[in-house]
Amino acid sequence: MELWQTWFFVILNLESAFSRKATFYWFITITAAMTVRDNDFLGGVSSLVRRLGLKDVSYQSILDFFHSSAVDLDKLRVLWAGLCISKFQTEKLNGRPILVADGNKNAKSGRKMPGVKLLHQDSENNNKAEFIMGHMCQAVGVLVFGVSSVFCCPIVIEIHEGLKFSNRDKRTLHDKLINMIFKLNLSVGWYLVADAYYANSSIIKQLPDGCHLVSRVKHNTIAYKEVVSLVQRRAGRPKKYGERVHLYSEFKTGNMAEISIPQRSGEPFEATYKVLDLLWKPVGKKVRFVLVHHLTKGKIILMGTDLNLSAEDMIKAYVLRFKIEVGFFQQIYTFGANSYRFWMASLDKIRKGDKDKHLHKKSEDYKRRVRQKIQAYNLYMQIGLIAQGLAQYLSCFKSDMVYQNFRTYFRTIRTDKSPSEKIAAKALQNTFWEYFTSKKICSAYAKFVWKKLNPAAMRHEMELAA
């Protein structure tokens, strides 16, 4: 029962993002339902109603919630980001939290879903189709740690492709990502860690003071040494770039140092590396390149905009970048953050293979309804992220209690590490009705939600959970 008390204590900090008390209570109810619903069938709103044993009329109420103007999504993201930074023990570089960013493609075949477009999947997984129809999203999380484990606590996710409201909008995915981070109003400097797609001048040039990028670059990257000349220069603009350096060829020159980085959740990362501070033309200034050669994982080239950041810290941060991929898996298969199914009846039907929809010639009312639907999708995903983050919080700070209430068999369970989000969700599921029917639940919220319950459906769910 203490798990749910802690869960409620944290989520109450988000109340100011809702202009009506009833809307906030619906937010709590939906977040709880996403946490405890059956992982074998992660449906849309129907699964939320079914899992809590709500009355049939609650289906429409939940739909209205996702389209409500009483929800300030931007403020909700700011509040949640502040909680993630303040409540968790964050992994840090030079005293600054580490943000991790990546893209995520949600497969959607709905013909009446705004933003759905043809997407190409760059993946080495043969089970994934090369092309899908769906939503292109970008997500940002912060690295946190618990008991010998590291999580990527999700902060924000947003649909960034599929619609063009104006032909004057020339923003790229890089611009939209950095703008999404700026809107979080983080009060501290940060390091952004991302894959090679985000090693881009448009991101680096927009980084504020005290913030830096750590990323991988492609193998064909070219950099330049500084100009060293003792002779008197001729008339004209002075030469800025010196000798050309093909970075990947530097692996053949030797002079690699050995490094062993201890990991919180596994064997140490052992590799050889070389550090090169060179001028990079896309940004017109000097950056730090670290050439890393791992015996089994191969060769990669890392790039960082902070010349004072050590090679060990850059490698450590990039190794932990993979935690966001693990987080995506949990979002999809444990909390169903991508299982939204909201249609827009008046939308022009989307055909297979369609790309970005240009809406500059559409009426303002049509654009408003499209924006409202995209807002509903983003809100649904954001609540899924919050449900996942709350499960991570319990895994980090209430790990013993999570294992105690897990109450089932798991072959690879290790109590010397923080439990996964799925184990935490199962522990919450096992204790949900115990807390929900107790007198320790918030009286105002209990009064609200008990009016929404279907007694027969609730008893059925309690019997299944028993």
C-alpha positions in Angstrom: 0.0 0.0 0.0 3.0 2.3 0.6 3.8 2.1 -3.1 0.6 3.8 -4.0 0.9 6.4 -1.3 4.4 7.3 -2.7 2.9 7.2 -6.2 0.2 9.7 -5.3 2.6 11.9 -3.3 4.6 12.5 -6.5 1.8 12.8 -9.0 0.0 15.5 -6.9 2.9 17.9 -7.8 1.4 18.1 -11.4 -1.9 19.5 -10.4 -1.2 23.1 -11.5 -1.1 22.0 -15.2 -4.9 21.5 -15.0 -7.4 24.3 -14.7 -10.2 22.2 -13.3 -10.0 19.7 -10.3 -12.1 17.1 -12.2 -9.7 17.2 -15.1 -6.8 16.6 -12.8 -8.6 13.6 -11.2 -9.2 12.1 -14.6 -5.5 12.5 -15.3 -4.7 10.6 -12.1 -7.2 7.9 -13.1 -5.9 7.5 -16.6 -2.2 7.4 -15.4 -3.1 4.7 -12.8 -5.0 2.7 -15.5 -2.0 2.8 -17.9 0.2 1.5 -15.1 -2.0 -1.4 -14.0 -3.7 -2.5 -17.2 -3.1 -5.9 -18.7 0.1 -5.9 -20.8 -1.2 -8.7 -23.0 -3.8 -6.3 -24.5 -2.8 -2.7 -24.6 -5.8 -1.3 -26.3 -6.8 2.4 -26.5 -9.3 4.1 -24.2 -11.4 0.9 -23.9 -8.6 -0.9 -22.0 -8.5 1.9 -19.5 -12.2 1.8 -18.8 -12.1 -2.0 -18.6 -9.1 -2.3 -16.3 -10.5 0.0 -13.6 -14.1 -1.3 -13.9 -15.5 2.1 -14.8 -19.0 2.8 -16.1 -19.6 2.8 -19.8 -20.2 6.6 -19.9 -16.6 7.0 -18.6 -15.4 6.2 -22.1 -16.7 9.4 -23.5 -15.5 11.3 -20.5 -11.9 10.1 -21.1 -12.2 11.0 -24.8 -13.3 14.5 -23.7 -10.3 14.7 -21.3 -7.8 14.1 -24.1 -9.4 16.9 -26.2 -10.0 19.2 -23.2 -8.7 22.8 -23.1 -8.4 22.5 -19.3 -5.1 20.6 -19.8 -2.0 22.7 -20.3 0.3 20.2 -22.0 3.3 22.5 -22.1 3.0 23.3 -18.4 2.5 19.6 -17.7 5.8 18.8 -19.5 7.6 21.6 -17.6 6.4 20.4 -14.2 7.2 16.8 -15.1 10.8 17.7 -16.2 11.3 19.6 -13.0 10.2 16.6 -11.0 12.5 14.3 -12.9 15.5 16.5 -12.3 14.7 17.2 -8.6 13.3 13.9 -7.4 15.7 11.4 -9.0 19.4 10.9 -8.6 20.5 11.9 -12.0 23.7 10.8 -13.8 25.8 13.9 -14.3 28.8 15.2 -16.3 30.6 18.1 -14.7 27.7 18.5 -12.4 25.1 18.7 -15.2 22.3 16.2 -15.9 22.6 14.1 -19.1 19.7 14.4 -21.5 19.2 11.6 -24.1 17.3 12.2 -27.4 16.2 9.9 -30.1 13.5 9.4 -32.7 10.6 6.9 -32.4 8.3 5.7 -35.1 4.8 4.7 -34.1 3.1 2.4 -36.6 -0.4 3.6 -37.4 -2.6 2.5 -40.2 -5.6 4.7 -39.5 -6.9 6.5 -42.6 -8.4 9.3 -40.4 -5.5 10.0 -38.2 -3.7 13.4 -38.8 0.1 13.2 -39.1 0.2 9.6 -40.4 2.7 9.4 -43.3 5.1 6.9 -45.0 8.2 6.3 -42.8 11.4 4.6 -43.5 12.9 2.4 -40.8 16.7 2.4 -40.4 17.0 -0.8 -38.5 19.2 -3.9 -38.5 16.2 -6.0 -37.2 14.9 -8.2 -40.0 11.5 -8.4 -38.3 10.9 -4.8 -39.0 9.5 -3.7 -42.4 11.6 -1.2 -44.3 8.6 1.1 -44.8 5.6 1.7 -42.5 2.8 4.1 -42.2 2.8 5.9 -38.8 3.8 8.9 -36.7 7.3 10.2 -36.5 8.1 11.3 -32.9 11.1 12.6 -31.1 11.7 12.0 -27.4 13.9 13.3 -24.7 14.8 11.6 -21.4 17.2 12.1 -18.5 19.6 9.5 -17.2 18.9 8.5 -13.6 20.2 5.7 -11.3 18.9 3.6 -8.5 20.4 0.4 -7.0 23.2 -0.6 -9.4 20.9 0.3 -12.3 20.5 3.1 -14.7 17.2 4.2 -16.3 16.4 6.8 -19.0 13.5 8.6 -17.3 11.3 9.9 -20.1 10.5 13.6 -20.0 8.8 14.5 -23.3 7.7 13.0 -26.6 6.1 14.8 -29.5 4.9 14.1 -33.1 7.2 16.2 -35.3 6.4 15.1 -38.9 3.4 14.5 -41.2 1.8 18.0 -41.2 2.7 21.3 -42.7 0.5 24.1 -41.6 2.4 26.8 -43.5 4.8 26.7 -46.5 6.9 29.2 -44.7 7.8 26.7 -42.0 11.3 25.6 -42.8 12.1 24.0 -39.5 13.9 20.6 -39.6 13.6 17.8 -37.1 16.8 19.1 -35.4 15.2 22.5 -34.9 12.0 21.0 -33.5 14.0 18.8 -31.1 16.0 21.7 -29.7 12.9 23.8 -29.4 11.1 21.1 -27.5 14.0 21.0 -25.0 14.0 24.8 -24.6 10.2 24.7 -23.8 11.0 22.5 -20.7 12.5 25.6 -19.0 15.3 23.6 -17.4 17.0 25.7 -14.8 20.4 24.0 -15.1 22.8 23.4 -17.8 22.8 20.0 -19.5 24.6 17.6 -21.8 22.6 16.3 -24.7 23.6 12.8 -25.9 22.3 11.5 -29.2 23.1 9.3 -32.2 24.8 10.3 -35.4 21.6 11.8 -36.9 21.8 14.7 -34.4 25.4 15.6 -35.0 24.2 18.6 -36.9 25.2 22.2 -37.0 21.6 23.5 -36.5 21.6 21.8 -33.1 25.1 22.9 -32.0 24.6 26.5 -33.1 21.4 26.8 -31.0 22.9 25.3 -27.8 22.7 27.9 -25.0 25.6 28.7 -22.7 26.5 25.9 -20.3 24.9 23.2 -22.6 26.8 20.8 -24.9 26.2 18.0 -27.3 27.8 14.5 -27.3 27.1 12.5 -30.3 28.5 10.0 -32.8 29.6 11.1 -36.3 29.7 9.2 -39.5 32.8 7.3 -40.6 33.4 9.6 -43.6 33.6 12.7 -41.4 36.3 15.2 -42.3 37.9 17.7 -39.9 40.8 20.2 -40.1 43.8 21.2 -38.1 44.4 24.8 -37.2 46.5 26.9 -39.5 50.1 27.0 -38.5 52.1 29.5 -40.6 55.2 31.5 -39.7 55.5 33.3 -43.0 53.9 36.7 -43.6 50.5 36.2 -45.1 49.5 37.7 -48.4 46.6 40.2 -48.9 43.1 38.8 -48.5 41.2 36.8 -46.0 43.4 34.8 -43.7 43.3 31.0 -44.1 41.1 29.4 -41.4 41.4 25.7 -42.0 44.7 23.9 -42.1 45.5 20.3 -43.0 42.6 18.0 -43.9 42.1 15.0 -41.6 40.0 12.0 -42.5 39.0 10.8 -39.0 38.5 7.2 -39.7 42.0 6.8 -41.2 43.4 7.9 -37.8 42.5 4.4 -36.4 45.4 3.1 -38.6 48.0 5.5 -37.1 48.1 3.8 -33.7 48.9 5.7 -30.6 45.6 4.5 -29.0 45.3 4.6 -25.2 43.5 1.9 -23.2 40.4 2.6 -21.1 38.2 0.6 -18.8 35.0 2.3 -17.6 33.1 0.6 -14.8 29.4 0.2 -15.4 26.6 0.3 -12.8 24.8 -2.6 -14.4 27.4 -4.9 -15.9 31.0 -5.7 -16.9 33.3 -2.7 -17.4 33.5 -1.2 -20.9 37.0 -1.8 -22.2 38.3 -0.2 -25.3 41.2 1.8 -26.9 40.7 5.5 -27.8 42.4 8.6 -29.2 41.4 12.2 -28.7 41.6 14.8 -31.4 40.6 18.5 -31.0 40.0 19.7 -34.6 38.1 22.3 -36.5 34.7 21.0 -37.9 33.4 23.0 -40.9 29.7 22.5 -40.3 30.0 24.6 -37.1 33.1 26.6 -38.0 34.9 26.0 -34.7 36.9 23.5 -32.8 35.2 20.4 -31.3 36.5 17.3 -29.6 36.6 14.0 -31.5 37.2 10.7 -29.7 38.0 7.6 -31.8 36.9 4.5 -29.9 37.9 0.9 -30.9 36.1 -1.9 -29.0 37.2 -5.4 -29.7 33.7 -6.8 -30.2 31.5 -3.7 -30.9 33.8 -2.2 -33.5 34.9 1.3 -34.2 33.0 4.5 -33.7 33.9 8.2 -33.7 32.4 10.4 -31.0 32.1 14.2 -31.1 31.6 16.6 -28.3 31.3 20.4 -28.2 32.9 20.7 -24.7 36.6 20.7 -25.1 37.0 20.3 -21.4 35.1 17.0 -21.3 37.3 14.0 -20.9 37.3 11.1 -23.3 36.2 8.7 -20.5 33.2 10.9 -19.7 32.2 11.1 -23.4 32.4 7.3 -23.9 30.5 6.7 -20.7 27.7 9.1 -21.7 27.4 7.6 -25.2 27.4 4.0 -23.8 24.4 5.0 -21.6 22.6 6.5 -24.6 21.2 3.0 -25.3 19.0 3.3 -22.2 16.5 5.4 -24.2 16.0 2.4 -26.6 15.2 0.2 -23.5 12.8 2.9 -22.4 11.0 2.9 -25.8 10.5 -0.9 -25.4 8.9 -0.3 -22.0 6.7 2.5 -23.3 5.3 0.4 -26.0 4.9 -3.0 -24.4 4.4 -2.3 -20.7 2.6 1.0 -20.5 1.1 1.2 -24.0 2.1 4.9 -24.5 1.7 4.5 -28.3 -1.7 2.8 -28.3 -3.8 5.9 -28.9 -6.7 5.5 -31.5 -8.4 8.8 -31.9 -9.9 9.5 -35.3 -10.9 12.7 -37.0 -14.0 12.1 -39.1 -13.7 15.2 -41.3 -10.0 14.5 -42.1 -9.2 13.9 -45.8 -8.6 10.2 -46.1 -4.9 9.2 -45.9 -3.8 6.7 -48.5 -1.0 4.2 -48.2 2.3 5.9 -49.2 1.2 9.5 -48.5 3.9 11.9 -47.2 3.5 15.2 -45.4 0.1 16.9 -45.7 0.2 20.6 -46.6 -2.7 22.4 -44.9 -1.9 26.0 -45.8 -5.0 26.1 -48.0 -7.3 24.6 -45.5 -9.7 26.7 -43.3 -8.7 27.8 -39.9 -11.4 25.6 -38.3 -10.0 22.6 -40.1 -6.4 23.4 -38.9 -7.7 23.9 -35.4 -9.3 20.5 -35.3 -6.2 18.9 -36.7 -4.0 20.6 -34.0 -6.5 19.4 -31.3 -6.2 15.9 -32.5 -2.4 16.0 -32.6 -2.5 17.5 -29.1 -4.6 14.5 -28.0 -2.0 12.1 -29.4 0.8 14.0 -27.6 -1.1 14.1 -24.3 -1.8 10.3 -24.5 1.9 9.6 -25.0 2.9 12.1 -22.3 0.7 10.3 -19.8 2.3 7.0 -20.7 5.7 8.6 -20.1 4.7 9.9 -16.7 3.3 6.4 -15.8 6.7 4.9 -16.8 8.6 7.6 -14.9 6.6 7.0 -11.7 7.3 3.2 -12.0 11.0 4.1 -12.3 10.8 6.3 -9.3 9.5 3.4 -7.2 12.1 1.1 -8.6 14.9 3.5 -7.5 13.6 4.5 -4.1 11.2 1.6 -3.0 13.0 -1.3 -4.6 12.6 -3.6 -1.6 8.9 -3.0 -1.4 8.5 -3.5 -5.2 10.1 -6.9 -4.9 8.0 -7.7 -1.9 4.8 -7.0 -3.7 5.8 -8.6 -7.0 4.3 -11.9 -5.8 5.2 -14.0 -8.8 8.0 -15.9 -10.5 10.7 -14.3 -12.6 13.7 -16.4 -13.6 16.3 -13.7 -13.9 15.2 -11.6 -10.9 18.1 -9.9 -9.0 17.3 -8.1 -5.8 20.7 -6.5 -5.7 19.6 -4.2 -8.6 16.7 -1.9 -9.1 13.7 -3.7 -10.5 12.6 -3.0 -14.1 9.6 -0.8 -14.9 7.6 -4.0 -15.7 8.2 -5.5 -12.3 7.3 -2.2 -10.6 4.1 -2.0 -12.7 3.2 -5.6 -11.6 3.8 -4.7 -8.0 1.5 -1.7 -8.4 -1.1 -3.9 -10.1 -1.0 -6.4 -7.2 -1.6 -3.7 -4.6 -3.9 -1.4 -6.6 -7.3 -2.6 -5.3 -5.9 -3.0 -1.8 -5.1 0.7 -1.8 -8.0 1.8 -3.9 -10.6 0.4 -1.4 -8.7 1.5 1.7 -9.3 4.6 3.8 -5.8 5.9 3.1 -6.7 7.1 -0.4 -7.2 10.8 -0.9 -10.8 11.4 0.2 -11.6 14.1 -2.4 -10.2 11.8 -5.2 -12.0 8.8 -3.7 -15.3 10.6 -3.8 -14.7 11.5 -7.4 -13.7 8.1 -8.7 -16.2 5.9 -6.8 -19.0 7.6 -8.6 -17.5 6.5 -11.9 -17.2 2.8 -11.0 -19.3 0.0 -12.2 -19.7 -2.3 -9.1 -20.0 -5.5 -11.2 -17.1 -4.7 -13.4 -15.0 -3.6 -10.5 -15.6 -6.9 -8.6 -14.6 -8.8 -11.7 -11.3 -6.9 -11.9 -10.7 -7.4 -8.2 -11.2 -11.2 -8.6 -8.8 -11.3 -11.5 -6.2 -9.4 -9.5 -6.6 -11.6 -6.4 
